[in-house]
Amino acid sequence: AIRESKKSPGGREKRLRLVEDWIGAGALAEARACRTKRDVADDDILDAVAALWTATRIVNGTARILPEVPLTDATGLQMEIVY
């Protein structure tokens, strides 16, 4: 877990390091080159990469679920966090 807000300098830096460890150095700069900050904020790009990381883990069969045995809501949907 990252305690710092994604909009704080420390939180942004921690998230950026995780992205670059996974995708490679310059990932945010490359994505930024295609879009202006007016169109999409840095934290939105980092959020999108986090979603891609999770989707990749689901496809590869390496995703984890919290809690291990999730409850279901009134409509039958599992209340879980997948990562």
C-alpha positions in Angstrom: 0.0 0.0 0.0 1.1 3.5 -0.7 0.2 5.9 2.0 0.9 9.1 0.2 -1.8 10.6 -2.1 -1.4 10.0 -5.8 -1.5 13.8 -6.3 1.3 14.5 -3.8 5.0 14.6 -5.0 5.9 11.6 -2.9 2.9 9.5 -3.9 3.5 10.4 -7.6 7.2 9.4 -7.4 6.4 6.1 -5.7 3.8 5.2 -8.3 6.1 6.3 -11.1 8.9 4.0 -9.8 6.5 1.1 -9.8 5.4 1.8 -13.3 8.9 2.2 -14.6 10.0 -1.0 -12.8 7.3 -2.8 -14.7 7.2 -1.1 -18.1 10.6 0.6 -18.2 12.1 4.0 -17.7 10.4 6.9 -19.5 6.9 5.2 -19.6 5.2 8.3 -18.3 7.1 10.7 -20.5 6.3 8.5 -23.5 2.6 8.6 -22.7 2.8 12.3 -21.8 4.2 13.0 -25.3 0.9 11.9 -26.8 -1.4 13.9 -24.6 -1.4 17.3 -23.0 -1.8 17.8 -19.2 -5.0 19.6 -20.1 -6.4 16.4 -21.6 -5.1 13.9 -19.1 -3.3 14.3 -15.7 -0.2 12.4 -14.8 -2.0 10.5 -12.0 -4.7 9.4 -14.6 -1.9 7.9 -16.8 -0.5 6.1 -13.7 -4.0 4.9 -12.8 -4.4 3.5 -16.3 -1.1 1.6 -16.0 -2.2 0.2 -12.7 -5.4 -1.1 -14.3 -3.3 -2.6 -17.1 -1.0 -4.3 -14.6 -4.0 -5.8 -12.9 -5.6 -6.9 -16.2 -2.3 -8.5 -17.2 -2.2 -10.5 -13.9 -5.7 -11.6 -14.4 -5.0 -12.9 -17.9 -1.8 -14.6 -16.7 -3.5 -16.3 -13.8 -1.3 -14.5 -11.2 -3.9 -12.1 -9.8 -4.8 -12.2 -6.2 -8.1 -11.4 -4.5 -8.9 -9.7 -1.2 -10.5 -11.1 0.8 -9.6 -14.7 -0.3 -13.2 -15.7 0.1 -15.2 -12.6 -0.8 -18.7 -11.8 0.3 -21.5 -11.0 -2.2 -23.7 -8.0 -2.3 -27.5 -8.0 -2.5 -27.3 -8.5 -6.3 -24.9 -11.4 -6.1 -21.8 -9.6 -7.1 -18.6 -10.5 -5.3 -17.2 -7.7 -3.1 -13.5 -8.1 -3.7 -10.3 -6.3 -4.7 -8.4 -7.9 -7.5 -4.7 -7.1 -7.8 
